[in-house]
Amino acid sequence: MRVNRLKAVNYRNLKRFEINPCKNVNIIFGDNAQGKTNLIEGIWLFTGCRSFRGSKDCEYINFENEQAMLELDFFGQGRDQNSKILVSDKKKVELNGVTLSSPSKLTSEFLAVVFSPAHLSIVKDGPSLRRKFLDTAICQLKPKYAGALLQYNRALSQRNALLKDITYHSELYDMLDVWEEKLCSLACVIISQRVEYIKKLEPFLIDIYSGISKGKEEMKISYITDEKIKLNSPADIKSSLVEALKSARKSDIYNGSTNTGPHRDDLGLEINGLLARNFGSQGQQRSCALALKLAEAELIKNITGEQPVILLDDVMSELDSARQDYILNHIKDKQVFITCCEPSALLKMSGGETFKLKEGSLCTCT
């Protein structure tokens, strides 16, 4: 997988922008608020995933204009390809001249891994970030997973609304069986895929973290769910979840919310047998987050045969020289985009090409 050209028109502050990156390390530098993260985000959107910044579509459009356009020429699946994203009152997406029904249809066509400052909080902050990491990673490999997530969240909202209504209309109680059957079927798909992904990710994660710590520490990963949920098989997951929801009905009605299911699950990250979130040092937590993203890239390559494009947005400065050296050496066989304010130190290690951004415009420095 390789980006050959990115063009942006009225996309955030990239009003008339075009870059032809090299096939190895591309260092994008400049002062703050010049458009570096916009460039990384623009590339990432072609994965079919939502922005890693949590942005709304309307925020992509330069405030002086009514629409924005992104165009990507890339090499993937053995051939040159082209994709376009047009954002106005709605988002229109094309792949090789064919209009797609939704941006999610780009999923698995263009593969990338993004690592931003927000991802450094995967380890130390709440479970929602870890669930998001899992879900985003799985969506790239299994496009239908995104649909299951959407349907699950809708069914969850319906059950929660029903729980609140039952307080005033007890005759609705019997309807819980209907919504719980649908909810558990979708939850089974989500939990099964998450557990399968973790099993495949773990060998790469252990190896990479060992390399970062120079063999001094051991990292493990696990899926954390309600103790009543049995993870042995999809059938066990569904049947045990059905029973767990039934036994929790009284408390769920009292709280007006569903407190068991994949929307409450977590990812267990341990260093030498201790949870990194609670007992890891700042350096260990950063190493965990770094290992997760690098392992994600390795798993994509292992499953698809394609090397994902690596997008590192303003994170290198937050890593010490040893971790910077490791990450640059570990991704030297992939196309990489790195944003930073000062490129000199990274350039010495990477030998890559540099591009300077100023007020959304590009000048090449070789």
Order of alpha helices (4+ residues) and beta strands (2+ residues): beta-beta-beta-alpha-beta-beta-beta-beta-beta-alpha-alpha-alpha-beta-alpha-alpha-beta-beta-alpha-alpha-beta-alpha-beta-alpha-beta-beta
